[in-house]
Amino acid sequence: MRSRIRAVLGAVVIVTSCLLSACLKSTAPQDSVMRLNGTWNYTGVQSGPVQETLSGTLTISRESGSSFQGRLDLVGVNPQSGQSRVLGGLVSGSESATNVVDFDADIESSPRRHVGQIVADTITGTWIGSSPDGTMSSGTFRVERETR
């Protein structure tokens, strides 16, 4: 009977130690996988529902491990009418070990999901978004790191 109590108490001590050590892990930012921090020049094309050329700045202000946060500020120009509009919003995303960047930019009260391949100081890819009324938009993008 005593050996059984010791075994149970030993198991409780081990489980408790494991749980406490998990709580003690650091929550400080970890080193970035790809070092995306900084300013990137953004160009793109919205192919639907209305065609627009997009240009502006992607600023990555915080990285930790494989995740990052920042801001995207754009000007969209309708090539047919010449009308322009200012777009901007927060960005959050992640990087993978295969040099793929996946981020959401919260623009116009709807996120635009961007997925692109990073090669050196350039990321190219596609994006898709949907507005609250269900209208879908999509396009391509290219960002190039500003030289320091």
C-alpha positions as CSV (number, residue, x, y, z in Angstrom):
1,M,0.0,0.0,0.0
2,R,2.8,2.4,0.9
3,S,4.6,1.7,-2.4
4,R,1.5,2.6,-4.3
5,I,1.1,5.9,-2.4
6,R,4.7,6.7,-3.1
7,A,4.3,5.9,-6.8
8,V,1.2,8.2,-7.0
9,L,2.9,11.0,-5.1
10,G,6.0,10.6,-7.4
11,A,3.8,10.9,-10.5
12,V,2.1,14.0,-9.0
13,V,5.4,15.6,-8.3
14,I,6.7,14.9,-11.9
15,V,3.5,16.3,-13.5
16,T,3.5,19.4,-11.3
17,S,7.2,20.0,-12.1
18,C,6.5,19.8,-15.8
19,L,3.5,22.1,-15.6
20,L,5.5,24.7,-13.5
21,S,8.5,24.6,-15.9
22,A,6.2,25.3,-18.8
23,C,4.9,28.4,-17.0
24,L,8.4,29.7,-16.5
25,K,9.4,29.8,-20.2
26,S,10.3,33.2,-21.4
27,T,7.7,35.3,-23.2
28,A,10.3,37.7,-24.5
29,P,10.5,38.1,-28.3
30,Q,12.5,35.4,-30.0
31,D,15.0,35.9,-32.8
32,S,13.4,36.2,-36.2
33,V,13.7,33.5,-38.8
34,M,14.0,35.8,-41.8
35,R,14.8,39.3,-40.5
36,L,11.9,41.1,-42.2
37,N,12.1,44.2,-39.9
38,G,12.2,47.5,-41.8
39,T,10.5,49.3,-44.7
40,W,9.5,47.6,-48.0
41,N,8.2,49.3,-51.2
42,Y,4.9,47.7,-52.1
43,T,3.5,47.6,-55.7
44,G,0.6,45.5,-56.8
45,V,-2.4,45.2,-59.0
46,Q,-6.0,44.6,-57.9
47,S,-7.6,42.5,-60.7
48,G,-11.2,42.5,-59.3
49,P,-13.8,43.6,-58.7
50,V,-12.4,46.9,-60.0
51,Q,-8.9,47.1,-61.4
52,E,-6.5,49.3,-59.5
53,T,-2.7,49.8,-59.4
54,L,-1.4,49.8,-55.8
55,S,1.7,51.4,-54.5
56,G,2.9,52.2,-51.0
57,T,4.9,51.0,-48.1
58,L,4.9,47.9,-46.0
59,T,6.6,48.5,-42.6
60,I,7.5,45.5,-40.5
61,S,8.0,46.9,-37.0
62,R,8.0,43.8,-34.8
63,E,9.3,40.2,-35.2
64,S,9.4,37.3,-32.9
65,G,10.4,33.8,-34.0
66,S,8.4,33.2,-37.2
67,S,5.7,35.8,-36.6
68,F,5.7,39.5,-37.5
69,Q,3.6,42.7,-37.2
70,G,3.5,46.0,-38.9
71,R,1.6,48.3,-41.2
72,L,0.7,48.6,-44.8
73,D,-0.1,52.1,-46.4
74,L,-1.2,52.2,-50.0
75,V,-2.6,54.4,-52.7
76,G,-4.9,52.7,-55.1
77,V,-5.4,54.2,-58.6
78,N,-8.1,53.2,-61.0
79,P,-6.3,53.3,-64.4
80,Q,-9.6,53.9,-66.3
81,S,-11.0,56.8,-64.3
82,G,-7.7,58.1,-62.7
83,Q,-9.4,58.2,-59.3
84,S,-7.2,57.4,-56.4
85,R,-7.9,56.3,-52.8
86,V,-5.8,55.9,-49.7
87,L,-5.7,52.5,-48.0
88,G,-4.0,51.5,-44.8
89,G,-4.1,49.1,-42.0
90,L,-2.2,46.8,-39.6
91,V,-0.4,43.7,-40.8
92,S,0.3,40.4,-38.9
93,G,1.7,37.2,-40.3
94,S,4.3,34.5,-40.3
95,E,7.3,33.2,-42.1
96,S,8.0,29.6,-42.9
97,A,11.3,27.8,-43.2
98,T,10.6,27.4,-46.9
99,N,10.9,31.2,-47.5
100,V,7.1,31.6,-47.7
101,V,5.5,34.7,-46.1
102,D,1.8,34.7,-45.2
103,F,0.2,37.8,-43.8
104,D,-3.1,39.6,-43.3
105,A,-3.4,43.3,-44.0
106,D,-6.6,44.8,-42.4
107,I,-7.5,47.3,-45.1
108,E,-11.0,48.8,-45.5
109,S,-12.5,46.8,-42.6
110,S,-11.6,43.5,-44.3
111,P,-8.4,41.5,-44.2
112,R,-6.5,40.9,-47.4
113,R,-4.5,37.7,-47.1
114,H,-1.1,37.9,-48.8
115,V,1.0,34.8,-49.6
116,G,4.4,35.3,-51.2
117,Q,7.8,33.8,-51.8
118,I,10.8,35.6,-50.5
119,V,14.0,35.7,-52.6
120,A,16.8,37.9,-51.2
121,D,15.2,41.3,-50.6
122,T,12.0,40.8,-52.7
123,I,8.7,39.1,-51.9
124,T,6.3,38.3,-54.7
125,G,2.9,36.7,-54.5
126,T,-0.9,36.9,-54.6
127,W,-3.5,38.3,-52.3
128,I,-7.3,37.8,-51.8
129,G,-9.8,39.6,-49.6
130,S,-13.5,39.8,-48.9
131,S,-15.6,42.7,-47.7
132,P,-18.4,42.4,-45.1
133,D,-21.0,42.4,-47.9
134,G,-19.3,39.3,-49.5
135,T,-17.6,41.1,-52.4
136,M,-14.3,39.4,-53.2
137,S,-11.1,41.1,-54.3
138,S,-7.8,39.7,-55.5
139,G,-4.6,40.6,-57.1
140,T,-0.8,40.3,-57.1
141,F,1.9,42.1,-55.1
142,R,5.6,42.7,-55.0
143,V,7.6,44.2,-52.1
144,E,11.2,45.2,-52.2
145,R,13.2,46.1,-49.1
146,E,14.3,49.7,-49.1
147,T,18.1,50.1,-49.1
148,R,19.5,51.4,-45.9
